[in-house]
Structures are given as structure tokens and as C-alpha cells.
Amino acid sequence: MGLQVVWSFALAILDGIALVKKKVLHNPVLVSLYVVGDWVTALLSLAAASSSGGIAVLYFNDLGSCGLGEECQQYQLAVALAFLGWVAVSISFLIMLWLFAAG
């Protein structure tokens, strides 16, 4: 997920520079770079969320070592938010793919 933070921050800076300089970023090479970057981060986010979900199932259901304590609820919330983060990144990837196909 650290790669996702760096990628999103770099794109935010690039967008900010484009807004200040009033440039359009619809260059096919740049859009294809965005598509590939979003695709890679979406796959890595899905892998991280899925592995966290698998550990949650192992820890909570199979081992039975978690009551309804606050630590367990925080971990379950973190896994749910990881999947929601993956959904957001996937939507970004699909939008970039649509822009790439339209351009």
C-alpha cells in the first residue's frame, strides 16, 4: 500500500503542475503510463487486501483465538477498508483505461 501512496501523491503533484501551467495531460504516452501504473497498484492493492482477509479468517475463525475485543474489531475494520481502497483504485484504473481507449 506504500506504493499506492507514492503513486497517488506523484499523480496529484503532476495534476497540480498541469493546472498551474494550464496544460492538458491527454498525451497518449502519459495516459498509457497512468493506465499501467493504476493497473499495477490495483493488483497489488487486491493482493494486500486478499492476504489480509485470509489472515483474518485464519486468525478469527480457524484458530478461534479472538473474542470480540477491540483489537479484533480494529483488524476487521482495517481489512474492510483495504477492500474499499482496492475498489477506489480499480475505479481509477477503469477510468484511465476508458480515457486511453477514447483517445
Phi and psi in radians as a Rosetta constraint file:
Dihedral C 1 N 2 CA 2 C 2 CIRCULARHARMONIC -1.121 0.35
Dihedral N 2 CA 2 C 2 N 3 CIRCULARHARMONIC -0.641 0.35
Dihedral C 2 N 3 CA 3 C 3 CIRCULARHARMONIC -1.103 0.35
Dihedral N 3 CA 3 C 3 N 4 CIRCULARHARMONIC -0.638 0.35
Dihedral C 3 N 4 CA 4 C 4 CIRCULARHARMONIC -1.113 0.35
Dihedral N 4 CA 4 C 4 N 5 CIRCULARHARMONIC -0.702 0.35
Dihedral C 4 N 5 CA 5 C 5 CIRCULARHARMONIC -1.120 0.35
Dihedral N 5 CA 5 C 5 N 6 CIRCULARHARMONIC -0.794 0.35
Dihedral C 5 N 6 CA 6 C 6 CIRCULARHARMONIC -1.119 0.35
Dihedral N 6 CA 6 C 6 N 7 CIRCULARHARMONIC -0.774 0.35
Dihedral C 6 N 7 CA 7 C 7 CIRCULARHARMONIC -1.084 0.35
Dihedral N 7 CA 7 C 7 N 8 CIRCULARHARMONIC -0.806 0.35
Dihedral C 7 N 8 CA 8 C 8 CIRCULARHARMONIC -1.160 0.35
Dihedral N 8 CA 8 C 8 N 9 CIRCULARHARMONIC -0.666 0.35
Dihedral C 8 N 9 CA 9 C 9 CIRCULARHARMONIC -1.161 0.35
Dihedral N 9 CA 9 C 9 N 10 CIRCULARHARMONIC -0.712 0.35
Dihedral C 9 N 10 CA 10 C 10 CIRCULARHARMONIC -1.111 0.35
Dihedral N 10 CA 10 C 10 N 11 CIRCULARHARMONIC -0.723 0.35
Dihedral C 10 N 11 CA 11 C 11 CIRCULARHARMONIC -1.176 0.35
Dihedral N 11 CA 11 C 11 N 12 CIRCULARHARMONIC -0.620 0.35
Dihedral C 11 N 12 CA 12 C 12 CIRCULARHARMONIC -1.143 0.35
Dihedral N 12 CA 12 C 12 N 13 CIRCULARHARMONIC -0.725 0.35
Dihedral C 12 N 13 CA 13 C 13 CIRCULARHARMONIC -1.127 0.35
Dihedral N 13 CA 13 C 13 N 14 CIRCULARHARMONIC -0.752 0.35
Dihedral C 13 N 14 CA 14 C 14 CIRCULARHARMONIC -1.086 0.35
Dihedral N 14 CA 14 C 14 N 15 CIRCULARHARMONIC -0.722 0.35
Dihedral C 14 N 15 CA 15 C 15 CIRCULARHARMONIC -1.142 0.35
Dihedral N 15 CA 15 C 15 N 16 CIRCULARHARMONIC -0.693 0.35
Dihedral C 15 N 16 CA 16 C 16 CIRCULARHARMONIC -1.110 0.35
Dihedral N 16 CA 16 C 16 N 17 CIRCULARHARMONIC -0.735 0.35
Dihedral C 16 N 17 CA 17 C 17 CIRCULARHARMONIC -1.118 0.35
Dihedral N 17 CA 17 C 17 N 18 CIRCULARHARMONIC -0.717 0.35
Dihedral C 17 N 18 CA 18 C 18 CIRCULARHARMONIC -1.131 0.35
Dihedral N 18 CA 18 C 18 N 19 CIRCULARHARMONIC -0.637 0.35
Dihedral C 18 N 19 CA 19 C 19 CIRCULARHARMONIC -1.202 0.35
Dihedral N 19 CA 19 C 19 N 20 CIRCULARHARMONIC -0.718 0.35
Dihedral C 19 N 20 CA 20 C 20 CIRCULARHARMONIC -1.160 0.35
Dihedral N 20 CA 20 C 20 N 21 CIRCULARHARMONIC -0.741 0.35
Dihedral C 20 N 21 CA 21 C 21 CIRCULARHARMONIC -1.496 0.35
Dihedral N 21 CA 21 C 21 N 22 CIRCULARHARMONIC -0.065 0.35
Dihedral C 21 N 22 CA 22 C 22 CIRCULARHARMONIC 0.965 0.35
Dihedral N 22 CA 22 C 22 N 23 CIRCULARHARMONIC 0.884 0.35
Dihedral C 22 N 23 CA 23 C 23 CIRCULARHARMONIC -1.893 0.35
Dihedral N 23 CA 23 C 23 N 24 CIRCULARHARMONIC 2.652 0.35
Dihedral C 23 N 24 CA 24 C 24 CIRCULARHARMONIC -1.716 0.35
Dihedral N 24 CA 24 C 24 N 25 CIRCULARHARMONIC 2.308 0.35
Dihedral C 24 N 25 CA 25 C 25 CIRCULARHARMONIC -1.752 0.35
Dihedral N 25 CA 25 C 25 N 26 CIRCULARHARMONIC 0.650 0.35
Dihedral C 25 N 26 CA 26 C 26 CIRCULARHARMONIC -1.664 0.35
Dihedral N 26 CA 26 C 26 N 27 CIRCULARHARMONIC 0.520 0.35
Dihedral C 26 N 27 CA 27 C 27 CIRCULARHARMONIC -1.198 0.35
Dihedral N 27 CA 27 C 27 N 28 CIRCULARHARMONIC 2.263 0.35
Dihedral C 27 N 28 CA 28 C 28 CIRCULARHARMONIC -1.010 0.35
Dihedral N 28 CA 28 C 28 N 29 CIRCULARHARMONIC -0.582 0.35
Dihedral C 28 N 29 CA 29 C 29 CIRCULARHARMONIC -1.196 0.35
Dihedral N 29 CA 29 C 29 N 30 CIRCULARHARMONIC -0.746 0.35
Dihedral C 29 N 30 CA 30 C 30 CIRCULARHARMONIC -1.163 0.35
Dihedral N 30 CA 30 C 30 N 31 CIRCULARHARMONIC -0.713 0.35
Dihedral C 30 N 31 CA 31 C 31 CIRCULARHARMONIC -1.154 0.35
Dihedral N 31 CA 31 C 31 N 32 CIRCULARHARMONIC -0.673 0.35
Dihedral C 31 N 32 CA 32 C 32 CIRCULARHARMONIC -1.158 0.35
Dihedral N 32 CA 32 C 32 N 33 CIRCULARHARMONIC -0.594 0.35
Dihedral C 32 N 33 CA 33 C 33 CIRCULARHARMONIC -1.137 0.35
Dihedral N 33 CA 33 C 33 N 34 CIRCULARHARMONIC -0.713 0.35
Dihedral C 33 N 34 CA 34 C 34 CIRCULARHARMONIC -1.088 0.35
Dihedral N 34 CA 34 C 34 N 35 CIRCULARHARMONIC -0.731 0.35
Dihedral C 34 N 35 CA 35 C 35 CIRCULARHARMONIC -1.086 0.35
Dihedral N 35 CA 35 C 35 N 36 CIRCULARHARMONIC -0.845 0.35
Dihedral C 35 N 36 CA 36 C 36 CIRCULARHARMONIC -1.144 0.35
Dihedral N 36 CA 36 C 36 N 37 CIRCULARHARMONIC -0.742 0.35
Dihedral C 36 N 37 CA 37 C 37 CIRCULARHARMONIC -1.099 0.35
Dihedral N 37 CA 37 C 37 N 38 CIRCULARHARMONIC -0.762 0.35
Dihedral C 37 N 38 CA 38 C 38 CIRCULARHARMONIC -1.160 0.35
Dihedral N 38 CA 38 C 38 N 39 CIRCULARHARMONIC -0.625 0.35
Dihedral C 38 N 39 CA 39 C 39 CIRCULARHARMONIC -1.129 0.35
Dihedral N 39 CA 39 C 39 N 40 CIRCULARHARMONIC -0.790 0.35
Dihedral C 39 N 40 CA 40 C 40 CIRCULARHARMONIC -1.126 0.35
Dihedral N 40 CA 40 C 40 N 41 CIRCULARHARMONIC -0.807 0.35
Dihedral C 40 N 41 CA 41 C 41 CIRCULARHARMONIC -1.183 0.35
Dihedral N 41 CA 41 C 41 N 42 CIRCULARHARMONIC -0.552 0.35
Dihedral C 41 N 42 CA 42 C 42 CIRCULARHARMONIC -1.158 0.35
Dihedral N 42 CA 42 C 42 N 43 CIRCULARHARMONIC -0.746 0.35
Dihedral C 42 N 43 CA 43 C 43 CIRCULARHARMONIC -1.152 0.35
Dihedral N 43 CA 43 C 43 N 44 CIRCULARHARMONIC -0.726 0.35
Dihedral C 43 N 44 CA 44 C 44 CIRCULARHARMONIC -1.173 0.35
Dihedral N 44 CA 44 C 44 N 45 CIRCULARHARMONIC -0.626 0.35
Dihedral C 44 N 45 CA 45 C 45 CIRCULARHARMONIC -1.165 0.35
Dihedral N 45 CA 45 C 45 N 46 CIRCULARHARMONIC -0.698 0.35
Dihedral C 45 N 46 CA 46 C 46 CIRCULARHARMONIC -1.122 0.35
Dihedral N 46 CA 46 C 46 N 47 CIRCULARHARMONIC -0.720 0.35
Dihedral C 46 N 47 CA 47 C 47 CIRCULARHARMONIC -1.100 0.35
Dihedral N 47 CA 47 C 47 N 48 CIRCULARHARMONIC -0.742 0.35
Dihedral C 47 N 48 CA 48 C 48 CIRCULARHARMONIC -1.151 0.35
Dihedral N 48 CA 48 C 48 N 49 CIRCULARHARMONIC -0.757 0.35
Dihedral C 48 N 49 CA 49 C 49 CIRCULARHARMONIC -1.170 0.35
Dihedral N 49 CA 49 C 49 N 50 CIRCULARHARMONIC -0.704 0.35
Dihedral C 49 N 50 CA 50 C 50 CIRCULARHARMONIC -1.171 0.35
Dihedral N 50 CA 50 C 50 N 51 CIRCULARHARMONIC -0.729 0.35
Dihedral C 50 N 51 CA 51 C 51 CIRCULARHARMONIC -1.177 0.35
Dihedral N 51 CA 51 C 51 N 52 CIRCULARHARMONIC -0.635 0.35
Dihedral C 51 N 52 CA 52 C 52 CIRCULARHARMONIC -1.152 0.35
Dihedral N 52 CA 52 C 52 N 53 CIRCULARHARMONIC -0.685 0.35
Dihedral C 52 N 53 CA 53 C 53 CIRCULARHARMONIC -1.128 0.35
Dihedral N 53 CA 53 C 53 N 54 CIRCULARHARMONIC -0.687 0.35
Dihedral C 53 N 54 CA 54 C 54 CIRCULARHARMONIC -1.120 0.35
Dihedral N 54 CA 54 C 54 N 55 CIRCULARHARMONIC -0.716 0.35
Dihedral C 54 N 55 CA 55 C 55 CIRCULARHARMONIC -1.154 0.35
Dihedral N 55 CA 55 C 55 N 56 CIRCULARHARMONIC -0.651 0.35
Dihedral C 55 N 56 CA 56 C 56 CIRCULARHARMONIC -1.102 0.35
Dihedral N 56 CA 56 C 56 N 57 CIRCULARHARMONIC -0.761 0.35
Dihedral C 56 N 57 CA 57 C 57 CIRCULARHARMONIC -1.127 0.35
Dihedral N 57 CA 57 C 57 N 58 CIRCULARHARMONIC -0.751 0.35
Dihedral C 57 N 58 CA 58 C 58 CIRCULARHARMONIC -1.079 0.35
Dihedral N 58 CA 58 C 58 N 59 CIRCULARHARMONIC -0.826 0.35
Dihedral C 58 N 59 CA 59 C 59 CIRCULARHARMONIC -1.232 0.35
Dihedral N 59 CA 59 C 59 N 60 CIRCULARHARMONIC -0.753 0.35
Dihedral C 59 N 60 CA 60 C 60 CIRCULARHARMONIC -1.498 0.35
Dihedral N 60 CA 60 C 60 N 61 CIRCULARHARMONIC -0.778 0.35
Dihedral C 60 N 61 CA 61 C 61 CIRCULARHARMONIC -1.603 0.35
Dihedral N 61 CA 61 C 61 N 62 CIRCULARHARMONIC -0.868 0.35
Dihedral C 61 N 62 CA 62 C 62 CIRCULARHARMONIC -1.332 0.35
Dihedral N 62 CA 62 C 62 N 63 CIRCULARHARMONIC -0.741 0.35
Dihedral C 62 N 63 CA 63 C 63 CIRCULARHARMONIC -1.492 0.35
Dihedral N 63 CA 63 C 63 N 64 CIRCULARHARMONIC -0.424 0.35
Dihedral C 63 N 64 CA 64 C 64 CIRCULARHARMONIC 1.107 0.35
Dihedral N 64 CA 64 C 64 N 65 CIRCULARHARMONIC 0.478 0.35
Dihedral C 64 N 65 CA 65 C 65 CIRCULARHARMONIC -1.754 0.35
Dihedral N 65 CA 65 C 65 N 66 CIRCULARHARMONIC 0.349 0.35
Dihedral C 65 N 66 CA 66 C 66 CIRCULARHARMONIC -2.270 0.35
Dihedral N 66 CA 66 C 66 N 67 CIRCULARHARMONIC 2.108 0.35
Dihedral C 66 N 67 CA 67 C 67 CIRCULARHARMONIC -1.451 0.35
Dihedral N 67 CA 67 C 67 N 68 CIRCULARHARMONIC -2.671 0.35
Dihedral C 67 N 68 CA 68 C 68 CIRCULARHARMONIC -1.745 0.35
Dihedral N 68 CA 68 C 68 N 69 CIRCULARHARMONIC 0.696 0.35
Dihedral C 68 N 69 CA 69 C 69 CIRCULARHARMONIC -1.239 0.35
Dihedral N 69 CA 69 C 69 N 70 CIRCULARHARMONIC 2.936 0.35
Dihedral C 69 N 70 CA 70 C 70 CIRCULARHARMONIC -1.179 0.35
Dihedral N 70 CA 70 C 70 N 71 CIRCULARHARMONIC -0.591 0.35
Dihedral C 70 N 71 CA 71 C 71 CIRCULARHARMONIC -1.113 0.35
Dihedral N 71 CA 71 C 71 N 72 CIRCULARHARMONIC -0.699 0.35
Dihedral C 71 N 72 CA 72 C 72 CIRCULARHARMONIC -1.164 0.35
Dihedral N 72 CA 72 C 72 N 73 CIRCULARHARMONIC -0.721 0.35
Dihedral C 72 N 73 CA 73 C 73 CIRCULARHARMONIC -1.156 0.35
Dihedral N 73 CA 73 C 73 N 74 CIRCULARHARMONIC -0.632 0.35
Dihedral C 73 N 74 CA 74 C 74 CIRCULARHARMONIC -1.150 0.35
Dihedral N 74 CA 74 C 74 N 75 CIRCULARHARMONIC -0.692 0.35
Dihedral C 74 N 75 CA 75 C 75 CIRCULARHARMONIC -1.166 0.35
Dihedral N 75 CA 75 C 75 N 76 CIRCULARHARMONIC -0.741 0.35
Dihedral C 75 N 76 CA 76 C 76 CIRCULARHARMONIC -1.105 0.35
Dihedral N 76 CA 76 C 76 N 77 CIRCULARHARMONIC -0.674 0.35
Dihedral C 76 N 77 CA 77 C 77 CIRCULARHARMONIC -1.133 0.35
Dihedral N 77 CA 77 C 77 N 78 CIRCULARHARMONIC -0.698 0.35
Dihedral C 77 N 78 CA 78 C 78 CIRCULARHARMONIC -1.108 0.35
Dihedral N 78 CA 78 C 78 N 79 CIRCULARHARMONIC -0.700 0.35
Dihedral C 78 N 79 CA 79 C 79 CIRCULARHARMONIC -1.154 0.35
Dihedral N 79 CA 79 C 79 N 80 CIRCULARHARMONIC -0.742 0.35
Dihedral C 79 N 80 CA 80 C 80 CIRCULARHARMONIC -1.101 0.35
Dihedral N 80 CA 80 C 80 N 81 CIRCULARHARMONIC -0.724 0.35
Dihedral C 80 N 81 CA 81 C 81 CIRCULARHARMONIC -1.202 0.35
Dihedral N 81 CA 81 C 81 N 82 CIRCULARHARMONIC -0.530 0.35
Dihedral C 81 N 82 CA 82 C 82 CIRCULARHARMONIC -1.120 0.35
Dihedral N 82 CA 82 C 82 N 83 CIRCULARHARMONIC -0.718 0.35
Dihedral C 82 N 83 CA 83 C 83 CIRCULARHARMONIC -1.183 0.35
Dihedral N 83 CA 83 C 83 N 84 CIRCULARHARMONIC -0.652 0.35
Dihedral C 83 N 84 CA 84 C 84 CIRCULARHARMONIC -1.150 0.35
Dihedral N 84 CA 84 C 84 N 85 CIRCULARHARMONIC -0.643 0.35
Dihedral C 84 N 85 CA 85 C 85 CIRCULARHARMONIC -1.107 0.35
Dihedral N 85 CA 85 C 85 N 86 CIRCULARHARMONIC -0.674 0.35
Dihedral C 85 N 86 CA 86 C 86 CIRCULARHARMONIC -1.129 0.35
Dihedral N 86 CA 86 C 86 N 87 CIRCULARHARMONIC -0.667 0.35
Dihedral C 86 N 87 CA 87 C 87 CIRCULARHARMONIC -1.080 0.35
Dihedral N 87 CA 87 C 87 N 88 CIRCULARHARMONIC -0.748 0.35
Dihedral C 87 N 88 CA 88 C 88 CIRCULARHARMONIC -1.121 0.35
Dihedral N 88 CA 88 C 88 N 89 CIRCULARHARMONIC -0.732 0.35
Dihedral C 88 N 89 CA 89 C 89 CIRCULARHARMONIC -1.175 0.35
Dihedral N 89 CA 89 C 89 N 90 CIRCULARHARMONIC -0.657 0.35
Dihedral C 89 N 90 CA 90 C 90 CIRCULARHARMONIC -1.145 0.35
Dihedral N 90 CA 90 C 90 N 91 CIRCULARHARMONIC -0.678 0.35
Dihedral C 90 N 91 CA 91 C 91 CIRCULARHARMONIC -1.107 0.35
Dihedral N 91 CA 91 C 91 N 92 CIRCULARHARMONIC -0.723 0.35
Dihedral C 91 N 92 CA 92 C 92 CIRCULARHARMONIC -1.065 0.35
Dihedral N 92 CA 92 C 92 N 93 CIRCULARHARMONIC -0.744 0.35
Dihedral C 92 N 93 CA 93 C 93 CIRCULARHARMONIC -1.075 0.35
Dihedral N 93 CA 93 C 93 N 94 CIRCULARHARMONIC -0.779 0.35
Dihedral C 93 N 94 CA 94 C 94 CIRCULARHARMONIC -1.137 0.35
Dihedral N 94 CA 94 C 94 N 95 CIRCULARHARMONIC -0.658 0.35
Dihedral C 94 N 95 CA 95 C 95 CIRCULARHARMONIC -1.151 0.35
Dihedral N 95 CA 95 C 95 N 96 CIRCULARHARMONIC -0.736 0.35
Dihedral C 95 N 96 CA 96 C 96 CIRCULARHARMONIC -1.144 0.35
Dihedral N 96 CA 96 C 96 N 97 CIRCULARHARMONIC -0.664 0.35
Dihedral C 96 N 97 CA 97 C 97 CIRCULARHARMONIC -1.133 0.35
Dihedral N 97 CA 97 C 97 N 98 CIRCULARHARMONIC -0.682 0.35
Dihedral C 97 N 98 CA 98 C 98 CIRCULARHARMONIC -1.130 0.35
Dihedral N 98 CA 98 C 98 N 99 CIRCULARHARMONIC -0.758 0.35
Dihedral C 98 N 99 CA 99 C 99 CIRCULARHARMONIC -1.095 0.35
Dihedral N 99 CA 99 C 99 N 100 CIRCULARHARMONIC -0.679 0.35
Dihedral C 99 N 100 CA 100 C 100 CIRCULARHARMONIC -1.136 0.35
Dihedral N 100 CA 100 C 100 N 101 CIRCULARHARMONIC -0.745 0.35
Dihedral C 100 N 101 CA 101 C 101 CIRCULARHARMONIC -1.231 0.35
Dihedral N 101 CA 101 C 101 N 102 CIRCULARHARMONIC -0.583 0.35
Dihedral C 101 N 102 CA 102 C 102 CIRCULARHARMONIC -1.340 0.35
Dihedral N 102 CA 102 C 102 N 103 CIRCULARHARMONIC -0.430 0.35
